[in-house]
Structure formats: C-alpha cells, structure tokens
Amino acid sequence: MAKLSSSRQKALLRKYALNVKFFMMIASVSVIVYALPKQAKFGYEYEKSRIWNQKDLVSPYNFAILKTNQEIEADEKAALATVTPVYQLNTEVGKQLVEGFKTDLEIKWHTAGINDKLKAQYLQTGISLLTDVYTRGVFKPDSKYQQGNPNYKVTILNNNIATERNTADLLTRETAIAYCDNAIGKVPYVDRAFLLNLMQDRLQTNLTYDLKLTQRLEQEVVENLSITRGMVQKGETIISKGSVINDEAFQKLGSFKKAFEDNARINGNHTLVLLGQFLLVGLVITLLMIFLYLFRRDIYDDNRLVSLILLVVTAMLATLSLAIKLQWPGNLYYIPYCIVPIIIRILFDTRLALNIHLLVVLVAGFFVPNSFEFAFFEITAGMVSIYSIKNLLRREQFLISALIITFAYFVSFMGISLVREGSFTTIDWMDFLPFAGSVMLTLLAYPLIYAFEKMFAITSDITLIELTNTNAPLLREMAFSAPGTFQHSLQVANLAENAIYSIGGNALLVRAGALYHDIGKMQNPLFFIENQTSHFNPHDKLPYEESAQIIIRHVSKGIEMARKANLPEIVIDFIRTHHGNTRVDYFYQSFLKNFPEKFINENIFRYPGPIPFSKEAGVLMLADSVEAASRSLKEPDEESISVLVDRIVKYKLDQNQLKDSNITLKDLETIKTIFKRMLMSIYHVRIDY
C-alpha cells in the first residue's frame, strides 16, 4: 500500500479541515450528552426562608410528603429501640460443665484433706449451684444496649423458641461467681475456698449474642418504616405566591420535585429529554466555535488546537456527569472547575478562558442542585483564577492563585450563607471543605498543562520561562562560544521586552525569541563583529558575496540548531523572521562601490525571509537592528541615538518589513521612545533639563 507523503497529508488535512472540525464538534456533543444524567429538569429553584416569587404552585397529581432526614433518623432510632438483642441458649454447655465439675472434685478430693463423709455434701452443693446458675443463664453484656442503664431486655432463643428476659434476671460470669460464693458461705461444714475454686473454673457463658440475627431484625424494622407523612392531593396549592418557604413548604417542594423526577423517569419520553440535552450542548459548542471564528481565527483554523479545547471542555462536563450519577459524598463542589480556565488561560489567552468557563458553567447549571448558587460560586472563582495568572512569570504564581481562589470561594460562601441563614452561629463551616478540596485539585493543572503541551505541540508561558533561563543548554553554549552575540541577545531581549510591555503582547515570548534569535552565529562566531576580539577580520580575505552568504546562513543554521534542540516552532519563527527579507547592506554596498561595472544578483545579498508576521516578531526585528547599530556610534548622545532609532525604524517601514506584524504607527512611536530612553541609559547619556 502506497504511503502518502508529508506534503500530501497536509494538503488533505487542509482540504477536509472543515469536515474534521464538524466531526470533532459532533463527537464532543455526543460524548457530553451520553455522559449527562437522562432525567427531566425540575423547573423551580427554591431555598428555605426565601419568598416564593413565582405564581401559585398547584399540584398536578397526588404525591406523598417525604419526611425530613431528622424525622427519618428519629423514627429509625425509635424503631431500633424496640428491637431487643438476641441470645442463643446452649443447654449442652451447662451439662458439660456440671460433668466437668464432678471430674474435678473427684481428682482433687484425695489431696484436699477433707473428711470423706462430707464428699456427698460438696458434690450436691456444687451441682445444685451450677444447675441453678445455668438455668438462670450466664451472658456477656453489650455496652451498645446499656445506654446508661446496666439492665435491658433481651430475647433468648432455645430451640427456636423465643423468650423475653431482662438482664437483671441473668448472670454474668462475675455475678455468677459472687452468687456461688455467697451461697457456699451459708452451707455448714463446707470449705468455702476449696469448693469455690473448683466451681469458678466451670462457670462460663451459656448465652451467646447472635449478632447476625439481631442485625437482620434491626434491618427489617428500619426497612418497614415509612419515609412519608401525609399526602398532597391533586389540585391542592403547594405554596402561594409571596409566601415564605418555611420548613413545611420546603419539604412539600422537595417532595414535589422527587415525585416530578420519578414521574418523568417512568412516563417521560427519554428521546425528547435526549434531544433537549443535545440541543443545549450543541448550542454551547456552536457558540464556542463562533467565538473562535470571530475573535481567534488562528485557533479556529488549527484543528489541533480546536481538538484540545473540545477535549478539555468534554472531560470537565463528563467528570461532572459521572459525579452526579455516582452521587459522590460531600457534594459536587469537590470537582476542580477552575482547572479549565487556568489551562485555557495559560495555553491560549484570557478572553478564550473566560468564554469557555462561562459556557461550561452554563451547561453544568442545568444538572446540579441550586443552579444559581452553583453558577455564582464557579463563575466568580473562575474569573478570579484567570485574573490571578494574567501574566505567568513565576511558578509560585500557581500557589498564589490557589490561595486567591480559596479566598474568593470563602467570601462567596460567607455571603450566600449569611443571606440564607441570617446568622453566623447556624453556618456549618464543614460545608466549606469541598471548596478547599476543589482548589487543591486545581493544582493538577500544572502537570496537565505539561501533558497537553507535549500531546498538541503547544508552547505555554511555563515552557517560555524555562527557555529564558540563561542556564539553558543552548544559551550556556552561546555564552561560552560566542560571548559577544550572547551579550547582544541579552540587550535585544531587554529592549524588545520593555517595548512589548508598553504596546501589548507576550513579553515572555519576545524575550525567548530574542535570546535565541542569533544562535546560528555559534557556527562561525568570529565572522560576526561582536565576537571579534582583535583587529583581524576574516571577511577581509573573502569575496563580498561569500561574506554575505556566511552572514545570511546564520538564520538557516540557527533554525537547524533550534530544531535539533527541540525548541518550539513559535520560538524558531523569531530566528526565521528577525532579518525579514532585507539586504546585508554593508557587503552589498561594498560590492557596488568596488565593482560598479559588474552585474550582480541582489538576492545573493538578501535574507530569505519571511518578514515578521506577529507583533512580537516585529518588535524583535526593530530591537535587533537598533541594538546592533547603536554599537557603531562613536560618541553616543541623545541626538545621535534619537536619529539612529528614527532612521532604522523608517528603513524597516520603507522596506515593507512590518506590514504583516500588526504594529500600528502609534505603537511605533511608543517603541521608538522606549528604545531611545533605554539606549541612553545603557550608554550613560545625560539628558539636558
């Protein structure tokens, strides 16, 4: 089977890009809808102690009023109190122990030194007492049933015949020994210590607690309890408009909601429920795609990025659906909803992160209880998470962001609790734990971002932070082999970073691009003037065309080195575009001056391009040219620096190098002002006041 070439594969992907995008949308909607709970949505939101502002709610059918959890617990407690623990009577135990006593007496009698005439009396006394003890019953008490009273009722089973007894009538081993001791003391001519010693070895329990049978009886009692109290008849008003939702009304509303959902589950059309969910989720995904088409066309045109966004959205909503189906303990606030806006913010931008978070919360709100409260909690927390990492410059910002999100949750929790309860004392502070757990899980965004970067070939601010570390392998090598170029790159990075801060753009990206834009010069560092430490110039012995090609080749060599070092393409673009398609004017003009009669192809002296196609790349081109040219100033002062900057910026404009970079004339004025001020600071120029 013939294998398609790489270019052919890319051509096919471009041709069918819209079909692939549509397929991904349908797949995402289908997975979300499949995961969502298939039940009709109750149409009313209500809270205890609030005013019912909707129309009178009339019951469309009969339904039972459910008991509250407190009522059910009280009923269970009362029902369990009626169940007495069951003990099994083992009659064989008493018989065996009486026989054992006879044997013991026979063995130890000969060494006891007691008159043989009394043997019958000892035997009769022991048998009589043991028989009496085992007739009453010996058991081991259970603290579970004492409840502050040592005596409680029990059920004794003897050959499946139940008898109600009280533990006051039974004996424990300790009370049985005491009983025998007291009885022996009343018998004349009997050695109390000797007989008691023989008997207490034969005093054991003959009543055994039957845990399984007792638990089964308790379970049956609880299962037979009714969970309802009273009925609401069809046509009866559940609650009137303007009424306060008191405890009774709240319970009726909850009962009506349960009856509605049960009725919809049994009689409702599941196909229509599925269709409704498909329409809602489909609308949300469509709005997301429209947003990308209108405001982030670069992402919309890249199905790889679209698939990442749909994957994040689908995974979050599927996780929520799973939590609803499994009825996770605590509540649904353990789920780290803020992880979505954080991931999207770091991988893309703020507007997209906020838009996606709002859409996710809107869908989730249909399937969680107290939708408004849920939306308020999660929208505010999501906005805070986005704002707290507007510019990710340090890793610890993740922890700082987590603390800020926690504080936002706490403020929302306090506010909603006070509105609902109207008192600090009734707030259950344990209810805040799920929010804290959610924030802790939000820290999983860090490894997820790394995974998404590797899977979808995206460069985040975190990667850029790592790349801008001057201890990175390529930068360390450049600092050693081409120190002049390294210092030039640092100055260019400072100029470009300050400029992009002022006009708006990704400062981390432009800094990374500036630090790596000249790495190709490491191949032949002495052919570049900033690395020459003596008066010897290797270009003096070369033709102008060859010198120009050596200079131009630092771009292609830099791209080759960057790809070998696995630098992101977004950084490699700075290497490719930082000279655009300008000429190497020094060698070109030198050739024209020395060989005016010769015809020369100008493209030999021209960089291959392309020209910068982003604001960051345009700023880098200007910073690179300005910094390099400033080194040629013999006596840098305010006027010469100003003229130099104006001339270079004008030259780039005249050469059409900035037409694709989205830099406005106003931006250029700001850039020039910053370059002039920084260069004067670098060269210690004193400004006249």
LOBAKOL-777975 format. One record per residue (C-alpha): residue in one letter; x, y, z. Coordinates in steps of 0.5 Angstrom, whole numbers, plus 500, padded with zeros to 3 digits. Last residue first. Layout:
AXYZ...
END
This chain:
Y534639563D539636559I539629559R546625561V548619557H550613561Y551609554I546604557S541609560M541613553L540606550M534605554R531612553K532612546F529605545I523607550T521613545K522609539I517603541T512608543E512612537L512605533D506603537K502609535L504608528T501601529I504594529N500588526S507585524D505584517K507590514L513591519Q518589513N516594508Q523596506D521603507L518601514K524598516Y528604514K524609518V525605524I533605523R533612522D529614528V533610532L539613530V537620530S535619537I541616539S545621536E541627539E542624546D549622546P553616543E560619541K563613537L556610535S557603532R555600538S548603537A547600530A547593533E542595539V537598534S537593529D536587534A531592537L527593531M527586529L525584536V519589536G516586529A517579532E513580538K507584534S507578529F508576522P515578521I518578514P520571511G525572510P531569505Y536574507R538579501F546579499I545574494N538576492E541583489N544579483I550582481F552586474K560588475E562595472P561598479F566593482N569597489K563601490L557596488F561591492S562595498Q554597498Y552590498F557588503Y555593508D547593506V546585508R539586505T533585508N528579507G526579515H532580519H529577525T524573521R527566522I530566528F524569531D520564528I524559532V521561538I514559536E517553533P518550540L526549541N527541540A535542541K536540534R530544532A534550535M540548531E537548524I534554525G540558528K544555522S538557517V539564520H547564521R547563513I546570512I552572515I556567511Q553569505A554576505S562574507E561570500E559575496Y564580499P569576497L573573503K580575506D578582509H572578512P576574517N577581521F584581525H584588529S583583535T577581540Q572579535N565577538E561583536I564583529F561577527F565572523L569570529P563567531N562562526Q557556528M555560534K552565530G546561529I544562536D542569534H535569535Y535565541L535570547A531575543G525570542A525568549R524575551V519576546L515570548L516572556A513579554N507577550G504583547G501590549I504596547S508598553Y510591555I512590548A517595548N520593555E521586553A524588546L529593549N531588555A532582550V536586545Q541587551L541580553S542578545H548583544Q551580551F550573548T553575541G559578544P560572548A560567542S563560544F562561552A555565553M553561546E554554550R550557556L545559552L544553548P544549555A539553559N543557564T540563562N533561564T529564558L527557556E524555562I520561563L518560556T516553558I511556563D509561559S506555554T508553548I504548544A506541541F499538542M501532546K507535549E504542551F498538553A502534558Y506540561I499543562L496537566P502537570Y501544573A493544572L493539578L494545582T486545582L486539586M488543592V482549590S477543590G479541596A478548599F471548596P469542599L471544606F467550606D461546608M465544615W464551617D456550618I453557619T448557624T452561629F454567624S446568623G442571617E441564615R441564607V444571606L449570611S451563608I451566601G456572603M460567607F461562602S462567597V468570601F471564602Y471562595A474568593F479567599T481560596I481563589I487568592L490562596A490558589S493564585I499565590L500557589F500557582Q504564582E510560585R512558578R514565576L512570570L505568569N502574567K494574568I495569573S491572578Y486575573I484568571S483564577V479570580M474570574G474562575A472563582T467568581I464564575E464558580F461560586F456565583A454559578F453554584E449559588F444560582S444553580N442550587P442543585V447541579F444539572F442545569G448549572A453545569V452547562L452554564V458553568V462550562L460556557L462561563H469558563I470557556N469565555L473567561A479562558L478565551R478572553T484571558D489567553F492561550L496555554I496559560R489562560I486555557I489551563I487556568P480557566V479549566I482548573C477553576Y472547576P476543581I471538583Y470538590Y464542589L459537587N457535594G460531600P459524598W459523591Q452521588L455516583K451519577I452527579A460525580L460522573S456528570L461533573T467529570A464528563L463536564M470537565A473532560T469535554V471542556V478540556L478535550L474541546I480546547L485541545S481539539V481546537L488547538R490541533N484543528D488550527D484555523Y480556529I486558533D488563529R481566528R481568535F476573535L470571530Y472564529L474562536F467566538I463562533M466556535L465557543L458559541T457552537I459548543V454552547L449551542G450543541V450542549L443545549L440542543F443535545Q440536552G434537549L434531544L436527550V430529554L426528548T428521547H427519554N420521553G417522561N413517564I417513569R423518569A419524569N414521574D420520579E423527577F416530579A415526585K422528588K421535586F414535589S417532596G423538596L417543595K413540600Q419539605F421547604A413549605E414545612D420548614N418555612I419558605V416565606S409566602G409572596K406567591S402561594I405554596I403547595T396549593E392543592G389541585K392534586Q392532593V398533598M399527602G401525609R408523612T413519608I419515609S415510612L419505617N419497614E426498612V428500619V425494623E428489618Q435492619E434492626L432484626R437483621Q442486626T440482631L440475627K447477625L450479632D447473636Y450474643T452467646L448465653N452459656T457464659Q462460663L463458671R467451671D473454673Q469458678M467452681L473448684N476455687L469456690L469449693F476450696A475457699R469455702D471449706V464446707Y462444714P455449714V453452708K451459708G458461705I457457699A451461697N455468698D461465694C456462689Y453469688A459472687I462467682A455468678T456476679E463476675R461471670T455475668L448473671L441474668D435476672A437484671T439482664N431482663R428477659E423476653T423468651A424466644I423458642N428457636N431451640N432456646L432463644I433469649T431476647V434481651K431487655Y436492659N440492665P446496666N442503665G447509662Q445506655Q446499656Y445497649K451498646S455497652D454489651P453484657K457477657F452472659V450467664G443464664R438463670T438455669Y446456668V447459675D442454679T445448676L452450678L449452685S446445685I452441683G456445687T452443693Q451436692L458435691Y461438697Q455434701A457428698K464429700L463431707K464423710D470423706N473428711I477433708G485433707A484436700T489431696H484426695W479431693K482434688I481429682E474427684L472434685D475436678T471430675K465432678F466440676G467437669E460434669V457440671L461444666Q458439660K451440662G451447663V454448656E449443653T444448654N446453649L442459649Q442464643Y442471645V438476641P439484642T432487643V429491638T424496640A430502641L431501633A425503632A425510636K432511633E430510626D424514627A428520630E433519624I427519619E425526622Q432529622N433527615T426530613K420526612L417526605I410529603A407524599F404526592N397527588Y398530582P398537578S400540585V399548585L404553585D402560586K406564581Q413565583N416570588W416565593I420569599R426566602S427562609K429556606E431556598Y428555592E429554584Y424551580G423548573F425541575K430538570A428532566Q432526567K438523563P444524567L450527563A455522560Y452521553V450528552I458530554V460525549S455526543V457534544S464532543A464528538I459532534M464538535M470534533F466532526F465539524K472541525V474535521N469537516L472544516A479541515Y478537509K482540504R487543509L488536512L489533505A494538503K498536510Q498529508R500531501S506535504S508529509S508524503L502519503K505512503A503507498M500500500
END
